C-alpha cells in the first residue's frame, strides 16, 4: 500500500499471478479541520487514520483469496449484514480498530505498570521504577513483534513491508524505480510506523519520569490521559527524523530503525514488482526526480 497526499493505492498479486491495483481517495481530517493540523494533534489523527486505512486495505486484499476458499457466511456475519446492510464491513473494521487500540493500551501501557508495582516494596526511587517500567514495556513490545514475525503469513507481510521501504528509498536516492535498483536499496526508513511505535515507548519513559503522583489511581489515569500527548510528540519526532540531517537526530533514530530489523524482511522480485505498481499508481517518480520531458518525447519518436 502506498499513500500520496489524498490518494492511496493498494496492489495485490492475485492467485493467477496478475497484479490488481485499486486507487482510493482519502481526505484526511487535517485537510478539513484546522485543529487537526496543529502539532501534537496531527500525530494522533494520523495514527488513527493509518490504522483505518491499513485495516481496510488488508480486508480488500484478503478477498482475492477468500474467493479461492469461499465459505457460507456464519451466523454472526449474517446478523451484522441484517443490522447494518452494506455498512456491515465498515462497522466490523471500526470495531476491530477500536479493539486493537484498547488491547495495545492494555498490553503495552498498563501491563508494564502493574508488573512494576510488584517492585515498589523493594525500589524506593520513583525514577528507577519509571525506567524499569519503560524497559519492561520495550521488552514486551519487542517480544511481541518477534513472536508474530515467526508466523508464516506475518513473515510475508514483513517482506512486503520491506518492499515498500525499498521503493521509497530508491526514489529518494534518485534512482530509477526498477526491480534491480529497488533490490539494492535499504529496507530501513526513518518514517516507518515501527519506528513510531518504538519512539512512543521511549518518550513514555521520559514523561513518566517527570510526571509522578502518589495515588495509584492517578498513576493509571495519567498513563491513559497522556497517551495522545505521547503519540503526538512521537509523531513530531518521526517527522523531524525523516527530514533532518542533524547527527543527533540520526543517532536518536537508530533504535527505532533497529526495530525494523524485525518488522521488515528482504522481499523477492515478485513482491518488489507489486510495490512498484502501488507506487506508480499514485506517484509520478519521474517527475519527482526531474526527468526532462523532451527526453521522453525523443524516446517515443525512436
Secondary structure, DSSP 8 states (H G I E B T S, - for coil): -EEETTEEEEEEE-TTS-EEEEEEE---GGGT-GGGGSTTHHHHHHHHHHHHHHHHHHHHHHHHHHTTT-----HHHHHHHHHHGGGHHHHHHHHHHHHHHHHHHIIIIIHHHHHHHTTTTT---HHHHHHHHHHHHHHHHHHHHHHHHTSHHHHHHHHHHHHHHHHHHHHHTT----HHHHHTS-S--TT-HHHHHHHHHHHHHHHHHH---S-HHHHHHHHHHTHHHHHHHHHHHHHHHHH---HHHHHHHHHHHHHHHHH-----HHHHHHHHHHHHHH--HHHHTT--HHHHHHHHH-
